[in-house]
Structure formats: structure tokens, C-alpha cells
Amino acid sequence: EICACLVGSEMCIRDSNTLTAKQKKLYEVIYNGAAAHKMQGKGGVVMPKIYLSPSTQESNPYITGSGSEEYIMNRLADALEPYLYANGIRFVRNTPDMTAASSIAQANRLGGFDFYLALHSNAAAPENSGSVRGVLVFYYPTSAEGKRAADLFAANLRRVYPLPDLVRTVPTTALGEVRQPKYPANLLELGY
């Protein structure tokens, strides 16, 4: 079984048999953040419907040569799907040939989502390559549900990231994937 995991500050693909217990928790962390948006319905708990948007940035290669941001974030989304299915979380996912703008447009056009989740990894300027670390969870500043989700993701990511003090939430109006969806949204920058 192949799993995406955080190793140090680098997102990479590893055989699941080589993962530490903390690394295996990454899937649970992202799933728990998504599942936190359970809603109360007439018949009890209704699981959310999310739009899952792994990065489409194939031109962002990893310094380690392990692939691009698009490749790794799509592998992470592939690994999340069984957890979402198994727990009744409905979702629609973008495709690698889309862009962030077309992903947002598709989510808004399809409608009916409770949450928009963008999966990314961060990049440092060449002079800082390899020296910058951390996880950022972006949300739109006036979205109470977006902030709530960001706080949940950050709390869970602190449990598995090797430098928990470097996991933080960041309000922003600059990122389209948190500003433009018609739904509460988070953009996760899962390491550098």
C-alpha cells in the first residue's frame, strides 16, 4: 500500500510499512477535519458533502525529485478517498487537468457543498530552500465555519507534524480557493 505522508517538512510518497505511527495519522487528521463538519439533520447526523481540490500545479517540482506538487497532492487525495467513502462523507474532486480557477468554478456551478478543501504544499524562495518549515491552514477572515475548520485542521495537524509550533491558521483574502467558493473553505499548505 502506498501512502502520502509528512516526513520532516517534506510531503512525499512512502510504502505504508515504513511509516511511523505519527505519519499514518496524517490521513486521520485530514479526515477528522473534514468530518468535523457533520451537520444535524432530521434523521440524525448528516455527513457533509465536500469539494476536494488537490493542487493542479504540475510546474512546482519538489527539490527532492519525488514529483510535483500536483502529483503528491493528488496521491494524498487518492489516499483520502477510502476514508471519506467509508465514513459516508460525500465528495466531488477536481482533476489534474483543471486549474484552481476552474475547480472553484466547478464547485460553485455544481452547488450543494458544505465545505471546499484545497490541498497544497508550500514553496520557499530559492535562497531559503530547505530551511523553511511549517504547515499553514488558510481560511477567509469573515467565514466563521472556515475558521472553525481551520482551527480543527491545525489542532489535528499539530498532533502529527514534527514541529507542532510551526502549524498555524492564517486568515487571508488573497487566495482564490478560500475567497471565491460559495462555501466555507480551507487551503492547507502541508509543509515546504
N, C-alpha and C positions, 0 to 999 in steps of 0.2 A: 504494500500500500504506500502510495506517495502522498506526502503531506507538505503543505507550506508552513513555515514556522519562523519565528524570530530567533536568530542566532546572533548573540551580541546585539548590534544595532542593525544587522543586515537581514532583510527578508529573503529567504531562499527556499529551495526545494530540497527535502531530505527524505530518505527512506524512514518510514514511521518507526521502525525498530531501533533507530539510532536516536530518537528524540528523548529528551528528558521529560519528566512529568510536567514541568512548567511549560515546556514548548507544546506539548499535547493539549494543554489548557487553552491555547490560542483560539481554537475552534469554538470551545465552550464560551470564551469571553465574548466573541463576536455574536455567537448565537444568543447568549444571555442578554446582551444589549438589545438585539432585535426583539427577543421575546418579552422584554420588559414593557413593550408597548401593547400588551394584552388589553383588550377592551371588554367591558362588561356588556353583554347582550341580553336579550330577553330570555334566552335559554341557558344562560350562564356565561362562561368566558368564551369570547370570540377571539381567535388569534388574528394578528394583524396581517395585512397584505402589504408587502414592501416592494419597492423598486430597487433592485440590486445593480449598482453601476461600478463594476471593476474598471480600472483605468484603461483607456484606449490609447495611451501614449507609447506606441512602439518605438519612438525615436529617443526614449530615455533608457539607454543601456545601463546595466549595473556594472560598477567598476570591477567586480569580481569575475565578470564574464558569464554569470549564471543566467543571463537572459535580460529581457527588458522589463520595465515597469508593467507594461501591458501583459506580458506573458506571466509574470509572477502573480499579479493581482487577479488575473483570470484563473490561474491554478488555485489560488486561495478561494475564489468564488466557487469553483468546481468542488472543492473540498467541503464548502459550507452547505451546498445543496442537500446532501443526505440528511443533515441535521435539521434543516428547515422543513423538508418533506416529513421527516419522522415526527416532528412536533406540530404539524398542522399549520405552519406558517406559510401562507400563500405568497408567491413572489413572481415577478417578471424581471428578466435580466436583459441588459443591453448585450450587444455582440461586439467582438473586437474591431469590426469594420466601421463601427459608429464613432462619433466624436462625443465629447462632453455635451456640446450643444444639441446634437441630435438625440442623445439619451434623455436630456431634460425635456425636449420637445415631445419625445415618445411618451414619457411618464405623464406629462401634462395632458397630452391628447387622449391617452387610454383612460385616464382617470381612475378613481376608486382606490387609490393607495392611502395607507395610513402613515407611511414613512418612506423616505428616499435615503438610501445608504450608498455613498461613494467610497470605494476602496482604492487607496493610492499609497505610494511610498514617496518619501521626500528626497530632495536633492540638495547638495551643498555646492557652493561656488568652488571652482577647481582648486583655489588656494586653501580651502577648508576641507577638501576631500578626505574622508576617513577620520576626521576629528570632530565632526558634529554628530550628536546623537539625540534621540528622543522620539516621542510619539505625540502627535498633535491631533486633537479632535475638534474640528471646526463646526460651528453652528451659527445660525443667523441670530443677531442680538435681540430681536423682538419676538423670537419664537420660544415661548415657554416650554413647549414639548420638545423642540430641538435642543434646548439647553438641558432639559431633563435627560434626554437620551445621551447627550454628550457627557454629562456627569456620570451616567451609568457605564458607558463605554470606558471612560477614563478610569473609574474605580476598578473595573474588572481588568483592564489592561495593566494597571499598576501591580496587580497580583502576579502577572507573568513576565513583565518586562524587567530585564536585569537591573535597570536604573529607574526605579519607580518614581523618583523625584523629578524625572525628566518627561513624565507623562502629564500633559496638561490640556485643558479645554481652552479654546480661543474663539471669541466672537468675531465674526467678520461679515462685511458687506461686499467684499471684493471677489469672492469665489462664486461663480455662477451655479455650481452644484449645491450650494446652500442657500443662495439668494433667489434663484428662479423656479425651483419646483413649487408646485401648489400645496405641498405637504411639508410637515416638519422634516428637516434634513440634517444629516451629518456627513462630513467628509473626513475620513480617517487617513492621516498620514502615518503609516505604520513603519516608522524607522527611516533611516537615511541609507 
